[in-house]
Amino acid sequence: MSIRVHKLAKDLGLTSKELIEKLHKLKIKAKGHMSSLDDDTATLVKEELTASVKTRKTKEKTVAPKEKKTVSTKEKPVVVAVPCAAPEPAEEKAPEPSLELKVLKIDIPITVKELAVKLQTKPNELIKRLLSKKILITINQSLGEETAGPIAEDFGYKIERLPTQEEALLQDHQEEVDPKKLKPRAPIVTLMGHVDHGKTSLLDMIRETKVVDKEAGGITQHIGAYEVVLPKGKVTFLDTPGHAAFTAMRARGANVTDIVVLVVAADDGIMPQTIEAIDHARAANVPIVVAINKIDRPNINLDKVKKQLASINLVPEDWDGKTITVGVSAKTGQGIDELLEMLLLEAEMLELKADPDRPANGIVVEAELSKGKGPVATVLVSNGTLSVGDVIIVGLNYGRIKAMLDDKGHRVKDACPSKPVEILGLSGVPLAGERFYTVTDEKKAIDIVTKRRLEEGRKKLEASAKKISLEDLYDKIKEGEVKELKIILKADVQGSLEAIKDSLIKLSTEEVKLSAIHSQVGNINESDVMLATASNAVILGFHVDITPNAKALSKQEGVDIRLYNIIYEAVNDVKAAMEGMLEPVIEETFLGRAEVREIFKVSRVGLVAGCFISKGRIPRDAICKILRDKDVVFKGKISSLKHFKDDMKEAKEGFECGISFSFNDIKKGDIIEAIEVRKVARRLK
Ligand code: GDP
């Protein structure tokens, strides 16, 4: 019997890297996280390390203070000198109450039924408990870690997630790269900039002059990306220009772009979308090379554009700054060679490298259902070499690669890192931005994809993944999850933008830094929400509106948007949020109105109001207000809602019903209003 390093690390609550370091200190050989240790060594290591690890984990395990003392590194010299084993000072000050939670190792997601067995309770008990937490779920539905964790604690258990089959697979792909095996790869470039500044024209011009002419008679295929081969190296261009696509990919976790070419028309200069593009690139930490386009036009002033660039922190190199700027024309082709050369130079500085000799993984840049070929996807390999015949999984799809075509429509057998290829043979159409991984066989691929599909269904049932909100900021700071609060600011005038930005940045503390990743005049749009999603930011607006599309998207993505009219209120809110003092407000939504037309006295029930629903609906479980001459005389739950003798779930507009409350002073002529009460993010208008 033996145990893998990553498994042992998990058991000990360490990362593989931490464990390997410790093993080396114990003079035990372990190359990587997939290395094996025999049982005896593992037991020894466990004994040796548990003492030191425990102190690290006291917070989770809530070890009793007494026990904690005995394992303190101060009193008992630990064999291995491990820096991370020092007890956390905060815990010494305030020992947590001893509440031993038993550790339970389970597969996640887990069905209610399975979890009940593990928690040694009845499924019904578990369902009841979940219901009390407002989670409505049936016995065969699955729970994720975020739900199963807290509920297990109620039963005295702390759950630990066993690595999924998928994680085991991904670990093959994440095996540490050997620096010696790394080879330079082509930079992947996206063009961004204001509309009509010439992004598409530039992409076309580069393709026509640099791709086709090498291939006598060949025509380029639009597969979503193309490669330019130059004497000094290759450059890969993504065919979808603009920051919307760029950030949409990023929101799915795919940072494919290595360099952004910011296209600025020489005759137009910096425009609003230029600024947006810059902020999107910066939020992604992607370097920018500026192409000043349309230099063939008469009466243009390059210096004017450079001055504008300098004013937004893109100081051109020829002005002693760091930003590479190249004058180009997508019409005449002027400057394009220089631009390409600059891209190679920038790539060299970035030291872009990949290991072509490992299991291949990469990203989908475009995909569609082709009439003749079935699902096709253009992918860029990140690491490894993808070959015809490989089995891959990608999102909720899988397949054995039947054929691969390059950007000139030629069949190719292999694709090395950064080379765009269209692949055929997938089970369905993947999404742009999804990552693919090669796996050893089709059965494994099907297993993983089936699990992913189940998981997908579960995720849809549970609330959409929440992004950072001001409400949960404090907890996240405390848990050390958030070290930086990213903010997107939108205002009606430039003056307010600057003022609020300054006041907010000043709120930064040692624990959390506040940074405005994008601030601009104008309404909150989809692009802002996308940026917030991709960067986990909150959006603050002043005297602005949210476009309907942005509103819908923010709901879907769980992005926190707050609108204000007064700067100081926003600053106060953020401050309060950082201190954990931000209370949510209670929002009432009107559901329906009933007129009390008659009062009946019913024995054992009390007063029943005979009502007519004049507007909307009155659900049985709604909170109601009883209004008399505009005064609220009662607010509370309905005791019974009936139509004659039958209980009703809901009474609808135009119908009659009998309603009773735990209020025995209801009168003819009163108005009953049903409302929905929700706790919502505080939003000052
Ligand atoms: P995009 O919206 O940024 O993709 O811009 P397009 O590539 O669609 O270009 C917008 C307009 O500018 C088109 O009418 C192009 O013909 C024109 N255009 C683009 N580049 C140049 C250029 O270098 N010189 C001139 N004179 N016109 C250009």
Boltz pocket constraint, residues with backbone or C-beta under 6 A from the ligand:
constraints:
  - pocket:
      binder: B
      contacts: [[A, 193], [A, 194], [A, 195], [A, 196], [A, 197], [A, 198], [A, 199], [A, 200], [A, 201], [A, 202], [A, 241], [A, 293], [A, 294], [A, 295], [A, 296], [A, 297], [A, 328], [A, 329], [A, 330], [A, 331], [A, 332]]
      max_distance: 6.0
